[in-house]
Amino acid sequence: MPGPVIDLNADLGEEVTDDAALLAVVTSANVACGYHAGNASIMRAVCAEAARLGVSVGAQVSYDDRPGFGRAPRDVAYDVLRDQVADQVGTLAAIAATAGTSVRYLKPHGALYHRVLDDEDQARAVLDGSGDLPVLGMPGRLLSLAQAAGRRVLHEGFPDRGYTAAGRLVPRSEPGALVTEEGEIVAQALRLAASVDSLCLHGDSPGAVEHAVAVRRGLLAAGLVLRGL
């Protein structure tokens, strides 16, 4: 009998990651849509390789914040954010179609990811700008609202990030935010795999690709089946 199913996702097209190496490891690619990183040429390259390898493509939407890499807190009006999300999803969808694939899900990035855990107005803007795409994230307002609207929700965990007692990620500015030892990353991946749909593998830290390979190997050794979203 096949084992439990898990997805491996990574943020790609951000110009700080070895996209080709990670695409050979992951099963889903969160593609930057140009607002915090990336451009049309990079999106085309990532989508084409994802299509070739059978990796699912997701829209990684962000605040309009290239200088801050989408990690700076922003206060954006509902209608502005809704339209920005729609623009990002639409741009990636058009590019993905030319590469022979499609956008399968939505995932916010950086400051927006954390804001929509609690801010209902911002969460609704993200949902209203993204059609009926499934939504990937952590428990909070965004997933609750998506589920109430009948949209598929996908829970994710972070093998290489520290967690607070409340189950949120330790802020990057605080000690313990990053898990850097390979064995600990793999062990956390195996623990999280029992309660989430997808594991996020960050690609912008030293040894990121090697750690991603180790996580994939550990999951397969434990009998899990890897499948894209």
C-alpha positions as CSV (number, residue, x, y, z in Angstrom):
1,M,0.0,0.0,0.0
2,P,1.3,3.5,-0.8
3,G,2.3,5.6,2.2
4,P,1.0,9.0,3.3
5,V,1.3,11.8,0.7
6,I,3.3,15.0,1.2
7,D,4.3,17.9,-1.0
8,L,7.6,19.7,-1.0
9,N,7.4,23.4,-2.1
10,A,10.0,26.1,-2.5
11,D,10.0,29.8,-3.3
12,L,11.5,30.1,-6.8
13,G,12.1,32.8,-9.4
14,E,13.3,35.2,-6.7
15,E,16.8,35.7,-8.2
16,V,18.4,34.5,-4.9
17,T,17.9,30.7,-5.3
18,D,19.3,27.9,-7.4
19,D,16.0,27.4,-9.2
20,A,17.2,24.5,-11.4
21,A,18.6,22.5,-8.5
22,L,15.5,23.0,-6.3
23,L,13.1,22.1,-9.2
24,A,14.9,18.8,-9.3
25,V,14.0,18.2,-5.6
26,V,10.5,19.8,-5.0
27,T,7.1,18.8,-6.2
28,S,5.6,22.3,-6.2
29,A,7.1,25.7,-7.1
30,N,5.9,29.0,-5.5
31,V,6.8,31.3,-8.4
32,A,7.5,35.0,-7.6
33,C,5.2,37.1,-9.7
34,G,7.3,40.3,-10.0
35,Y,6.2,42.4,-7.1
36,H,8.9,41.4,-4.6
37,A,11.2,39.6,-7.0
38,G,11.4,38.1,-10.5
39,N,10.3,39.2,-13.9
40,A,8.6,37.8,-17.0
41,S,11.8,36.1,-18.3
42,I,12.5,34.4,-15.0
43,M,8.9,33.3,-14.6
44,R,9.0,31.8,-18.1
45,A,12.2,29.8,-17.3
46,V,10.8,28.5,-14.0
47,C,7.5,27.5,-15.5
48,A,9.1,25.8,-18.5
49,E,11.3,23.7,-16.3
50,A,8.5,23.0,-13.9
51,A,6.4,21.7,-16.8
52,R,9.2,19.6,-18.0
53,L,9.7,17.9,-14.6
54,G,6.0,17.7,-13.7
55,V,6.4,20.2,-10.8
56,S,3.2,22.0,-9.9
57,V,3.2,25.8,-10.2
58,G,1.8,28.2,-7.6
59,A,1.5,32.0,-7.6
60,Q,3.6,33.5,-4.8
61,V,1.9,36.9,-4.4
62,S,3.4,39.7,-2.4
63,Y,3.1,43.3,-1.4
64,D,4.6,45.7,-4.1
65,D,8.0,45.8,-2.4
66,R,11.0,45.0,-4.4
67,P,13.4,47.0,-2.2
68,G,12.3,45.1,0.9
69,F,11.9,41.8,-0.8
70,G,8.3,41.7,0.3
71,R,9.3,41.4,3.9
72,A,8.5,45.0,5.0
73,P,5.1,45.5,6.7
74,R,2.7,47.5,4.5
75,D,-0.7,49.0,4.9
76,V,-2.4,48.6,1.6
77,A,-6.1,49.4,0.9
78,Y,-8.3,46.4,0.2
79,D,-9.1,47.3,-3.4
80,V,-5.5,48.1,-4.2
81,L,-4.2,44.8,-2.7
82,R,-7.0,42.9,-4.4
83,D,-6.1,44.3,-7.8
84,Q,-2.3,43.8,-7.2
85,V,-3.0,40.1,-6.3
86,A,-5.1,39.7,-9.5
87,D,-2.4,41.3,-11.6
88,Q,0.2,38.9,-10.2
89,V,-1.9,35.8,-10.6
90,G,-2.9,36.9,-14.1
91,T,0.6,37.5,-15.2
92,L,1.9,34.2,-14.0
93,A,-1.1,32.3,-15.4
94,A,-0.5,33.7,-18.9
95,I,3.2,32.8,-18.7
96,A,2.5,29.3,-17.3
97,A,0.0,28.6,-20.1
98,T,2.7,29.4,-22.8
99,A,5.0,26.9,-21.0
100,G,2.4,24.2,-21.1
101,T,1.3,24.3,-17.5
102,S,-1.1,26.2,-15.2
103,V,-1.2,27.9,-11.8
104,R,-2.5,25.3,-9.4
105,Y,-2.6,27.2,-6.1
106,L,-1.9,30.5,-4.3
107,K,0.6,31.3,-1.5
108,P,1.3,34.8,-0.1
109,H,4.9,35.8,0.5
110,G,6.8,37.4,3.3
111,A,5.0,40.2,5.2
112,L,1.8,39.5,3.4
113,Y,1.9,35.8,4.4
114,H,2.1,36.8,8.1
115,R,-0.3,39.7,7.9
116,V,-3.2,37.6,6.5
117,L,-2.9,35.2,9.4
118,D,-4.8,37.8,11.5
119,D,-6.0,40.6,9.3
120,E,-9.3,39.8,7.8
121,D,-9.4,42.8,5.4
122,Q,-6.0,41.9,3.9
123,A,-7.0,38.2,3.8
124,R,-10.2,39.0,1.9
125,A,-8.2,41.1,-0.6
126,V,-5.9,38.2,-1.3
127,L,-8.8,35.8,-1.8
128,D,-10.9,38.2,-3.9
129,G,-8.0,38.8,-6.2
130,S,-7.1,35.2,-6.8
131,G,-10.3,33.6,-8.2
132,D,-10.9,30.1,-6.9
133,L,-7.3,28.9,-6.6
134,P,-6.5,26.6,-3.6
135,V,-4.7,28.5,-0.9
136,L,-1.5,27.3,0.8
137,G,-0.5,28.7,4.2
138,M,-0.6,28.3,8.0
139,P,-3.7,28.3,10.1
140,G,-5.3,31.8,10.4
141,R,-7.8,34.1,8.8
142,L,-6.8,33.5,5.2
143,L,-7.3,29.7,5.4
144,S,-10.4,30.1,7.5
145,L,-12.0,32.5,5.0
146,A,-11.0,30.4,2.1
147,Q,-12.5,27.3,3.6
148,A,-15.7,29.1,4.4
149,A,-15.9,30.2,0.8
150,G,-15.6,26.5,-0.4
151,R,-12.0,26.8,-1.6
152,R,-9.5,24.1,-1.0
153,V,-7.0,24.9,1.8
154,L,-3.5,23.4,2.1
155,H,-1.6,23.5,5.3
156,E,2.2,23.9,5.3
157,G,5.1,23.5,7.7
158,F,8.6,24.8,7.7
159,P,11.4,22.3,8.4
160,D,14.1,25.0,8.5
161,R,12.3,27.5,10.7
162,G,11.8,27.9,14.4
163,Y,8.3,27.8,15.9
164,T,6.9,29.8,18.8
165,A,4.9,28.1,21.6
166,A,1.8,29.5,19.8
167,G,2.7,27.6,16.6
168,R,3.7,30.7,14.6
169,L,7.2,31.1,13.0
170,V,9.9,32.8,15.1
171,P,10.4,36.3,13.5
172,R,13.6,36.3,11.4
173,S,14.9,39.1,13.5
174,E,14.9,37.0,16.6
175,P,17.3,34.2,17.8
176,G,16.1,30.7,16.8
177,A,14.4,31.8,13.7
178,L,16.4,29.5,11.4
179,V,17.1,25.8,11.8
180,T,20.5,25.3,10.2
181,E,21.7,21.8,11.2
182,E,20.7,19.2,8.5
183,G,19.8,16.5,10.9
184,E,17.4,18.8,12.8
185,I,15.8,20.0,9.6
186,V,15.1,16.5,8.5
187,A,13.8,15.5,11.9
188,Q,11.5,18.5,11.9
189,A,10.3,17.7,8.4
190,L,9.3,14.2,9.5
191,R,7.4,15.5,12.5
192,L,5.6,18.1,10.5
193,A,4.7,15.7,7.7
194,A,2.2,14.1,10.0
195,S,0.0,17.2,10.2
196,V,0.5,19.3,7.0
197,D,-0.1,18.9,3.3
198,S,3.2,20.6,2.2
199,L,6.6,21.3,3.5
200,C,8.4,24.5,2.5
201,L,12.1,24.3,1.7
202,H,13.7,27.7,1.7
203,G,16.4,28.2,-0.9
204,D,18.1,31.4,0.2
205,S,20.3,30.0,3.0
206,P,23.7,28.3,2.9
207,G,23.4,24.6,2.1
208,A,19.8,25.0,1.1
209,V,19.9,22.6,-1.8
210,E,21.7,20.0,0.2
211,H,19.2,20.3,3.0
212,A,16.3,20.0,0.6
213,V,17.8,16.8,-0.9
214,A,18.3,15.4,2.6
215,V,14.7,16.2,3.5
216,R,13.4,14.5,0.3
217,R,15.6,11.5,1.1
218,G,14.4,11.3,4.7
219,L,10.7,11.5,3.7
220,L,11.1,8.8,1.1
221,A,13.0,6.6,3.5
222,A,10.1,7.0,6.0
223,G,7.7,5.7,3.4
224,L,6.0,8.9,2.4
225,V,4.8,9.5,-1.2
226,L,5.9,12.9,-2.7
227,R,3.2,14.5,-4.9
228,G,2.7,18.1,-6.1
229,L,-0.3,20.3,-5.1
